């Protein structure tokens, strides 16, 4: 559980930075973060998931291959 809490704290700091950057690459990585958080069902991780979804919705993007 402590690892999940530390990970959630690090994710929140990363999301603070992501919110200030207008980057297609950063936006695409939000999905990766959601996938990584999926196995954890604790409140601090739920908060990360909610915030990731909000950021992703605010910055819809397509990635050109």
N, C-alpha and C positions, 0 to 999 in steps of 0.2 A: 504494500500500500504506500509506503513512503516514497518508493521510486515513482509511482504514478503521480503523487503529489508534487515531487520535484520536477517531473516532466511537465506537468500542467503549469507550474510556475514559469518554467523556461518557455513554454509555448505562449503563455500570456505576454511575456517580454518580446518574443518574436512577433506576435500579432500587433503589439504596439508599434514596432518598426514597420511591419507590413502595411499598416494603416496609413503611414506617412509616405509610402513609396508607391508611385504609379508605375508598376512593372507587370508586364504580361507574365514573365517567369514567376514572380512572387505569387501572383494570383493563381497560376496553375498549380503551385505547390500547396495551396490550401486544401485541395482534394486529398493530397498525400497525407497531410496532417489529420484530416478527418478519418482516413482509413487506419492510420496508426493508433488513433484514440478509440477506435471501435470496441476493442475487448474490455475496456475499463468502464465500469458503471458506477463511478463515485461522483459526488457532486462537483468537485473541482474540475474533473475531466468533462463533465456535462457542460460546465460553463465555457470551457474551451471550445467544445463542439458548437455550442450556440453562437459564440463569437465568430468562429470560422464561417459558419453559415451566413451570418450577417455580413461579414466582409465580402464573401463570395457573391452574395446577392447584390451588394452595392457596386461590385466591379465585375460584371459579366464579361467574359473574354473568350476569344477563340485563339487557339494556338495554330499557327501555320507551320506545316512540316516542311 
